[in-house]
């Protein structure tokens, strides 16, 4: 199977974020063979590949990433994470579902569509990055989007290849995402001997009260497009390593996934009001990774819904949950942004895998979409 062979080649490349490690060297010749003009746009620690075909009409861009998250302990995998072994129609490996499987599928859908030598009434583009999963300081595609806008390049329709499906391929699409606001909080105490409680201020005890209150807050109610804003703590560390020393500092990492009913300023203000109410000494650093976005124009959404129905016989639901995606960076362009990809059941997990049959179905959906857009 063509999809299987291409995906095997991609999975065997250990492109842990923010490194591409040669995926583009495999993909670029395929795109050039189809007639695309390809450009590498690299900066900081991130590599990007931008390919364009056609010279008139609106631009439809497939947006994806070749980087993958770390594997975790490899001994916990049933198959080596970069071996691309297929068992019972499922290929195992880091990146199979998120999102090299989808990249392979879309490339082959393009190949099938263009092999019919259609007279294109729109332009096609593929934009791939090596740092979707990693940190902003390594470089994100917002720099490229700004470059495009400065040069007058406009992406009208953006198909984001994130794994959106829930129980069966194509059953869910996303037309927006919540924003992401992270913070690192240091709760300051006074270090000392555990036997002299009157001489110490234990930041672990004060943080316990803080965490309890933060957990009880309803940040907003959500709305018809987004679930309510959620608050989660991802890491806590404190202590000197000795059993008889009260630490002087506790460090806590946390994240808000916030809907359009909240905003950055309100969340910061509410969070810090709790700290001040509890009379805590603290230091805090904030990082805004992305604002909520929502595609409200209907045309591109309707074309994707109709393609899914045409190929599968069922209509996808719209669910804007989950994490962030690079689609958020195209909001400033006014692009119509839709996410459609394979099942997300195993993404970022041990034994990540994807159904090859699902990818074949997805290829049919993508091919149908390309044909449908060309008949507009």
N, C-alpha and C positions, 0 to 999 in steps of 0.2 A: 504494500500500500504506500502511495507516494507521501501521504501525510506522516505515516509512521517513520519512513526513512529520513525525511527532513527533520522531524522532531527529535529522532535519535541523535542526529548530528548536533543539534542545538543543545540538547540536555547534557551531552558529554563535555560541553564547554563549561567550566566552573566559573561562571560570571557572577560571583558574589559581589553585591553592591559595594562601591559604585563602579565596578569594572565590567567592561564588555568582554574583554579577553578573546576577541576574535569572532563573536557572533555576527558583527557587521560585515566581516570579511566573507562570511558565508552568504549573507542576505543580499549585499550590494550587487554582486554579479547577476543574481536572479532578477533583480529589479532592472538592471541595465539591459538584460536580454529582452525584457518586456517593453523597452523603449523609454524607461524613466531616466530623467537627468538626476544624478545623485550628488549630494554634497555632504561632506563631513563637517560638522560644526562643533569643535571641541573647546572647552575652557575649564579652568579650575581642575577638578579631578573627574570630570564627567565627559563622556563621548556621546555624540548625537549623530544620527543619520537622517537626512531629509531628502526625499525623492519626489519628483513631480513629473506628471505626464499630462500633456494637453496644453493648449494655449488660449482657450476661450471658455466662457461660461463660469458658473459658480464652482468653488473648490470644495471637494469632499476629501477629508483627511482621516486616515486610520492612525490612531495614536496608541503607542505601546511602549513597552520597556523590556530590555534584554537582561537586566540585572535581577538577581534572586536574593532572597534572604539567606542567612547562614543556615546550615543544616541542623545545628545542634549535635548532640552526641551521635556519631555515625553508627555506633554499636546498637543503637535503639531502632535503626531502620532494618526492615526485613530484607531489603535489597540495597546495595550501595547507592547512595543518593545521586550519583552522576553516572550510573551505569545504563540508564534508559532501558531497563529490562521490562518486557511486556508479558503479563500473565493474565489469561482470561480476558483479553481485549483491553486491559488497562495497562498503560505505561506508567511505571514508577520512576520518580526522580524529582529533585528539587527544580521547580519551574515548569513542570508539566502542565499544571492548571493555572499558575500565576507567573508569567503568562506566555511562555514560549509555545505552548500548544496552540494558543490563539493566533500568535504571529505566523506560525507555519500554516495554519488553516486559512488565514486571510491571504497570504502570499499565493497559495494554490488556487484560491477563489479568483484572485486577480488574473492569474495565469489562464484559467478556464475562460473567464469573461473576455479577456483580450484576445484569446486565440480565435474568437469568432470575427475578429477585425471589425468591431463596431465603429460607427461614425460617432465619436464622442461629442455630446453637447454640454459636457461639464469637464472640469479638470480633476485629476486624481492625485493624491499625495499620500505618502507614508512618512510619519515622523516617529522615530524610535530613539529612546534615551537609555543610558546605562545607569541612571540614578533616580529611579522612581521610589525605590524602597529605602534609600539611604537618607542621610542628613542634609539639610539645606546648605550647610557650609561647603559641601562637596560640589554644589552646583545643581540647579534645577532648570527646567525648560522655560521658566518665566523669562529668562534672559533671551531665549530664542524668540518667544512670542513678542517681546518688546522690539527685537530686531526686525521681525516681520512687519510689525505695525509701522516702524520708522521707515521701512522700505516700501510700504503700501501693499504688502501681501496680506490678503484677508482669507481666513478659513471660514467658509459658510456653514459647512456641516462637519461635525467631528464624531467619528465612531471610535469610542474608547474600548479597547479590547480587554478590559478587566473581567474576571470571572463573576458574572452577575447571577447566573442561574442557580436555582435552589434545589429542586427535586428532579427536574428533567430539563434538558438543554433548551434554552429559549423561553422558559416559563416566567422569567423575571428580567426586566430591564430597569436601568436607573436613568433618570433624567436630571438628577441633582445629587448633591452630597452635603452632609453637615460640615461645618467648619471644625478646625482643630486648634485648640489653644493649650499649650503645655506649660508647665512650670516646675522649677526646682526650688523647694523651700528649705531653708535652714532654720530650725528652731534652736535658739541659743539658750543654754543653761549655764550652770557653774559646776565644773568638774571637781571631784573630791573623793574621799574615802567613803565606802558604803556604810561604815560604822558610825559616821558622823552626819546623819541626815539633816541636822540643823545648819550645816555648813555647805550644803550642796543645793543645786537647783536641777532636778532631773528632767531633761527635755523629753524623755520617753513617757513619763507620766503626764506631762502637760500636752504632749502630742496625742495621747490616747483620748483625752477629752475633746481635743480639736477634731480628730478623725470621726468621732461619734457624732459631733454636730454637723460636720460637712456631709456625712452620709445621709443625714436626715433631711437635708434641704431639697425642696422641689425647685429646680432652677427655672423651669417654665413648663407649660403643658403641651408643647409641640403644636403642630397644626396639620392641615390636610395633606401636606407634602412631606413633612418630617416628623419622626418620633421625637419625644422630649429630649432636651439636653441632658447628657449623662456626665457624671463625674466619676473618675476612677483613679486609684493610686496604683502606680506600677512598680514602685520600689521604695523601700525604707532601709536606711542603714544608720547605725549608731554604735557606740561602744569603742573601747580601746583594745579589746581582746582579753582583758583581765577581769576576773570575777569580782574583784574587790574595789573596782573603780566605777563611780558614777560618771558617765560621759558628759562632755560639755556641749555637744552638738548632736542633733538628729537631722539627717537629710532625707527629704521625701520628694520623690518625683511623681507628678500627677498630670492628668489630662482631662480637658473638657472636649466632648464632641457636641458641638452646639448647633442648634437649628436657627432658623431665621427669626425666631421669637426673642432670641438673646443676641447680644453683641459683645465684642471684646471688652469694652469699657465697663459694661454692667457686670460681667463675670469677675473681672479683676476687683472692682469696687466691692462687690458682695463678699468675695473670698477674703479680702484684706480686712473688711469690717468684722468678720468672725475672729480673725487674729487679734485685732485691737480690742474687741470685747473681752477676750480671754486674757488680755494684758500680757501677751507673749512678746518676747524679744525675738526678732527674726530678720532674716535677709531673704529676698526672693528674686529670681530671674524668670522672666516670661518669654515664651517663644510662640508667635502666631504662625502656624504652618499653612493655614488656608481659611478663607471665609466660606460660608455656605453659598452654594450656587444652585440655580434652578433654570432649566430650559422651559420657557413658557410658550415659545412659538410651536406650532403643531405639525408643520409639514414633515420634517425629518422623522419625528416620532411616529407619525402615521405610516410613513413608508416602511419603517422597521417593523412596526406591529403587523402590517399587511404581509411583509416577507415572512415573518415567523408563522403567521396563520397559513400562508400558502404552502409552506414546506412541512409544517408539523401538524396542522389541523387544529391547533389551539391558540388562544390569544394570550400573550404575555401580560402579567400584572406589572404595575409600576411600584417599585419599592426603593426608596432613597436612603436606606440604612447602610450599615457597613462603615468602612474606614473612608479615608480621603482617596482621591485619585488625581492624576495630573490633568484631568479635565477641568479642574478648577482654574487652571492658569489661562484657559481660553475664554473665560467669562468676559474679560475686558474687551475682547474682540466682538462680543455679541454673537458668537457662534452658537449654532444649535447643537447641543452636546448630548449624546446618548451612549450609555454603556451596555454592551451586549457581549457575553462570553460564556464559557463553559461553567460547569458546576463549581461552587466555591467550598464544597464540603471539606476538602483536604488542604486548602491553601495554608501555607506557613506551618503545617503540621509535619510530624514524622510520617514517612510513607505517603507523601504527596503523590497523587496519581490523577490520571485523566482517562476517560473512556475514548478509545479511538473511534468507536461508532458515533459518540456524541460529536466529536470533531468533524466527522463526515457530514452529519446533519447540519452542523454549524456552517460548514463550507457551502452547503446548499442554500442556507439562509443568506449568507453574504453574497453569493453569486446572484441570487434573486434580487437582492437589494441593489447591486450594481446595475443590473438590467433595468430594474424599475426606475431608478434615478435617470437612466439614459432615455427613458420614454416620456419624460415629463414635458 
